[in-house]
């Protein structure tokens, strides 16, 4: 699967290897706590792009 913006072979190898990483339930819980504690700022899309998004 191509990764947009990957221009160096070493970076591509790192990105492909990341697919083998397995996160434990504890890892996922920690990530969830951190995400929940991080306030979201700004809109998801710029106004001109938001008009084109169907939700």
CORMOHU-V422415 format. One line per field, one symbol per residue. phi: phi as a letter, one per 30 degrees, with the letter a starting at -180 (. if undefined). A space follows every 50 residues. Layout:
phi: ???
//
This chain:
phi: .dceidcceddddddddddddccdddeddddddddddcddbiddbdeddd dcccc
//
